[in-house]
């Protein structure tokens, strides 16, 4: 699984928000470097992930489409 986009949220997004001159800058940027589930790094090879087929069984289809 890829690292999350720390540079985007800490550098690029605030620059875009400043450029708009109308939007509030983030007060906090929370990052764990990797996407995690229950504190463990998501890994499809280790079968530690949220699978779309399982999510579809447990949630409304509309919710799954939004994710």
N, C-alpha and C positions, 0 to 999 in steps of 0.2 A: 504494500500500500504506500502510496506517495505521502511525503510530508505535506502538512497543510500549508497554506499560502501565507506564511508569516510576513514576508516582504510586502505583499500586496496590502494586507490589512494594516501594517505599521508605517508604510511609506507612501504607496500609490493612492490608496483610498483617502487618507487625510489630505493629500495634495489636491485631489479632485474635489473634496468637500470645501477646502479653502478657496479653490477657484470659483466655486459656485457663489460664494459670499453670502449664502442664505442658510446653509446647513450647519448643524452643530458637530464639532469634532468628537470622536469617541473619547470618553473619559478613561476607559480601560480597554486593553486588548488582552484577552485571555487566550493562551495557547499552550498545548501540551506537546507540541512539535509533531506528534503523530496522532491520527485518529484512533480513538480507543473505545472499547466496550468493556464495562466493569473493570476499568483500570488496566486492561491488557491491550496491546497493540493489535489492531485488526489485521488478520492474516488469512487470506483465502487458502493458501497452501496448508495451513494448520487447521483449517475448517473453523476458524474463529472469525465469523463475519455475520452480517445480517443479509440473508439470502432473499432475493425478491420473491421467489416462489413461496417461502414461508411467511413473509410479510403479507403477501396477498391473501393467504389462508386466514390470517389473524386480523387483518384490517379491511376496512372498506376500500374498494378499488379506487375511489376518488382520492383517498388519502395517499395511497401508494403512488398514484400518478403525480401528486404534488411533491413527493419526496424525490 
